[in-house]
Structures are given as C-alpha cells and as structure tokens.
Amino acid sequence: MWNKVIAVFVGVVAGLWWFQDFDEGVIKGQRVLVTGASTGIGEQLAYHYARMGASVMVTARRAQRLQEVVARCRELGNKDAIFGYVTGDMSNMSFTKHLIQESTKKMGGLDYLLLNHILSPNLHFWNGDEDDMAHLDKVFDVNFKAYVHLASHALPELEKSGGHVVVLSSFAGKSAPPFSVPYASTKWALAGFFSGLRQELRMKNSNVSITICIIGFIATDNALSAFGEIQNGLPLQRIIGSAASPSDTALDIIRGAATRQRELYTPFLKTYITSFLSGVCPSFIEYLIRAVYNE
Ligand SMILES: NC(=O)c1ccc[n+]([C@@H]2O[C@H](COP(=O)([O-])OP(=O)(O)OC[C@H]3O[C@@H](n4cnc5c(N)ncnc54)[C@H](OP(=O)(O)O)[C@@H]3O)[C@@H](O)[C@H]2O)c1
C-alpha cells in the first residue's frame, strides 16, 4: 500500500517538474549577475545565460579567471549583449554594494541575481577551538551575510524589472551532514532568511521571485577535491552516488529561476527523495548517514 502511495507521489512530482514550461527565448536580453562565477556551477551559469542571449556580469576574487569567463561568454553570446566582471571578496560587505551598483550601471538594470559563491568547506569534526570559531565567522560572512547584503542592495532594481533572486543551497541545508557543520548551518540560515523574505515580498505584492536551489553532489573541481579528502576509504559514494554535471545543473537552475519555482531540486530524484525522507523520518536518515561514515 505505502509503496503505491509513494510511487504515485513521486510520479506526480516528477511529472510536474518535467512539464515546467520553459522557452530559452525568454532569457534573451535579460540582465544577469552571477556570483562565484570564476569556476564550477557559477561559470557554467554564465555560459548558458550568454548562449541564450542574456547580458552577464560575473564576480569572484580571481581576475584572470573572470577575464577568461567573460571572453568565453563573448564567443557564445549575442553581439548586443553586455559582458563584464567585477573582482572582490565577499567577506567585505561594502563590496556587495559596490558590485550591485557597478553591475546595474553597466547593464542598465538587473533581472536575475544568482547567489552562488561559497568559501570552500573545511571538512572535519567540529572541535569548537579558536580555528573553528574563526572559520565559522568567515563562513557566515561569505556564505550567508554577503547573500543577504547582495539581495538587499539589488531589491530596488529587481522590483523595477519584476526580477529574480536565485539562492544556491544544498542537500546539506535539508539534512544533518557530518564534517561540514558551519557550511551546512549557512545553508539552513539561507533557507530561513529567503523563505521569510519571500513571504514579506508577497505581502507587499512584489513581483520579485525567490528560488532556493537544493543541490546534490556536482562534479565541480572544488567539490571533488573536498569530498575526496574525507572519502579516504569511506564508502561515501554509496549515499550520494556519482556526481552530476555542472553544466546540466546550471541549466536546471536557469529553468527553475525563469519559471519562478520557489524550490528547485537538482539532480531531481536524488535530492527530492532524500530531502523528503529527511523531513518525514529524520532520525532514520541520520542513522543511515552515520552508519555509512562509521564503517
Ligand atoms: N558542487 C557541489 O557538489 C555542490 C553541492 C551542493 C551545493 N552546491 C552549491 O552550489 C554553489 C556552487 O558550488 P561550486 O561547487 O560550483 O563552487 P566552487 O566551484 O567551489 O566555486 C566557488 C566560487 O566562489 C568564489 N569564491 C570563493 N570564496 C570567495 C570569496 N571570499 N569572495 C568572492 N568569491 C568567492 C570562487 O572564486 P574565487 O576563488 O576566484 O574567489 C568560485 O568562483 C555553492 O553555493 C554550493 O554550496 C554545490
């Protein structure tokens, strides 16, 4: 009986997801800002948006990587589109204001704000020592506070365009993964802040959408090397499976944002089912995760 109910439920959700109406043409002429775009999913987001005819501004700390990303966007993109970059460190909150001002000035406004950058997770047991505390402060500045500051500075422009805020979160923001407690905490905090903000925007009849992306294991260079460190003989692969492609992930995110989904799961089945079960039977899922790590 229960397996039939679950099968119907999964089928309906998967069906709704597959039939989301998305025409890439709606991206043409849109003005997009992607943070953390020097590599990984952010870089792929920039290429897909450029290919679809959007103007794209990218940001991160490494100027040379950003110049290469912008050059590739120009090759892929529309000749009338505007491409550019701003370098800066997201642990500096005054940079967030500067970034929004520069980007909107250069593109003449803003339609999409993609909050994607992260300080690479520092994977180990939480000890609560001075190093952990210093890391916690930095992670919250870069992975949480900068997202809040960026969205807040961008909202007036997004209100004018009826635009979109896209927040890259993680399965770690829906479950209790070990070895990345500060990182996971920022993802839970982002869900709290942006879900509450979405409610307030609706109460004010705002046309700005907020899409929170629940992302599984994606084969970016940084994720592969971070997970490689703790995998060290542990059968981690059995719970998270093989990593998905950053390019496919970026496309899912673009589709979810354009269709104004409140939450987007990618890769869909793995992240949706595990997040659903983490809500329904959290102790059991936590036990499974611990059991695998304890082997
Ligand atoms: N990959 C996965 O398996 C996975 C899983 C779940 C969720 N996600 C989420 O997806 C998003 C992208 O992940 P990813 O794997 O593509 O990340 P990534 O490859 O590690 O890229 C991180 C980006 O953030 C930038 N960055 C790092 N620290 C910064 C700072 N202090 N100031 C400004 N920029 C900074 C980096 O560029 P610079 O070094 O040049 O500054 C880089 O462009 C993240 O929000 C992540 O939590 C990823």
The ligand as an ORCA input file, in Angstrom:
! r2SCAN-3c Opt
* xyz 0 1
  N      29.433     21.181     -6.125
  C      28.621     20.543     -5.311
  O      28.678     19.307     -5.126
  C      27.549     21.312     -4.579
  C      26.647     20.601     -3.773
  C      25.654     21.277     -3.101
  C      25.548     22.659     -3.223
  N      26.435     23.332     -4.001
  C      26.325     24.788     -4.032
  O      26.484     25.279     -5.366
  C      27.186     26.527     -5.342
  C      28.384     26.457     -6.266
  O      29.194     25.357     -5.884
  P      30.522     25.011     -6.716
  O      30.924     23.642     -6.338
  O      30.328     25.387     -8.132
  O      31.542     26.054     -6.029
  P      33.092     26.261     -6.365
  O      33.469     25.553     -7.607
  O      33.861     25.999     -5.094
  O      33.153     27.829     -6.682
  C      33.072     28.749     -5.650
  C      33.126     30.142     -6.265
  O      33.058     31.097     -5.198
  C      34.145     32.043     -5.346
  N      34.556     32.472     -4.016
  C      35.082     31.707     -3.022
  N      35.347     32.471     -1.941
  C      35.004     33.744     -2.273
  C      35.073     34.991     -1.598
  N      35.552     35.090     -0.354
  N      34.633     36.094     -2.222
  C      34.152     36.017     -3.512
  N      34.061     34.865     -4.210
  C      34.492     33.748     -3.593
  C      35.234     31.246     -6.082
  O      36.081     32.091     -6.861
  P      37.454     32.744     -6.386
  O      38.238     31.667     -5.718
  O      38.053     33.208     -7.687
  O      37.071     33.862     -5.490
  C      34.399     30.407     -7.040
  O      34.102     31.135     -8.203
  C      27.538     26.794     -3.873
  O      26.605     27.670     -3.293
  C      27.456     25.424     -3.233
  O      27.127     25.459     -1.850
  C      27.439     22.701     -4.685
*
